[in-house]
């Protein structure tokens, strides 16, 4: 009896809890229709579910502006890191000790997510080199080309497009073109987790072989799967490369050729149904251009209003992406990030702590089902929080 009452109390607490506004890089706020799409219980072998899967794969190619003759969408159960590991582990061949002297992956890292790729290569025993920048510095095509010239065994290059550690945006199209001009056979992999669907990347002009993203980012679905838009001419050569059974991109691609809409292992049916609805809403909003413009305006409001209050931007505005913005914490004796976070959370505003090692900071995301009025509400609550802490605005240097 007591256990049942405890369960009812918890259910009541969840169902009556006000919905917070997530100023984070994901998971993020979703529409009511996206949530409603998860109510129906599909069987994984249901023909209707299979049709949804195949339509999602085609729609994602449309978002990427590529032809199904050239690319295929491969869905990976799990979060974005699962798909990054699947892509790196499938596109790079297994090598003997002697062969490892002949091929190498170059990881371009200017934040936590580039460093995560380095860790994946270490775990999967993929020979690799790392080109590191500070987390406030965008990657440069000339540096990468120099690495290719100095290390002729580099056969693959991987980079993060939108590095949400700080919010900077790497010029991946320029980089991809430069790599191809210097070394046409080099495989180019782009982690587009926090850009795909809102920031256009021309996969043809950038010579991108693999573009990785997930369900809970710019398309505004919920967490549960990720996907890799894969160049068919290379993917078809990758049989037997994967170091994992579950994260084998080739095997999943090949399986769905014979079994359209099906998965080798249980798929997240509810999440996929929600993502289908999210894709429809992405189309209705106007696709990549319109979604990106809304996010751009959201980011501008936050950036402009915060700088008016005296906050310092960490990333140079010319390198700033449109997903999340890093602000340096004020140097004031009464400032406390936990106090700020708790004050906002109590008022249903959730922000993100910083990830910088060199300076205390915090981050404000502006994606998901959020609009200009939500940005202004966030700013108003931050002003209230500083009044609560007894810190006058604008901040003084």
Secondary structure, 3 states (H helix, E strand, C coil): CHHHHHHHHHHHHHHHCCCCEECCCCCCCCCHHHHHCCCCCCCCCCHHHHHHHHHHHHHHHHHHCCCCCCEEEEEEECCHHHHHHHHHHHHCCCCCCCHHHCCEEEEEECCHHHHHHHHHHHHHCCCEEEEECCCCCCCCHHHHHHHHHHCCCEEEEEEECEECCCCEECCHHHHHHHHHHHCCCCEEEEECCCCCCCCCCCCCCCCCCEEEEECCCCCCCCCCEEEEEEEHHHHCCCCCCCCCCCCCHHHHHHHHHHCCCCCCCCCCHHHHHHHHHHHHHHHHHCHHHHHHHHHHHHHHHHHHHHHHCCCCECCCHHHECCCEEEEECCCCCCCCHHHHHHHHHCCCEECEECCCCCCCEEEEECCCCCCHHHHHHHHHHHHHHHHHHCCCCCCCC
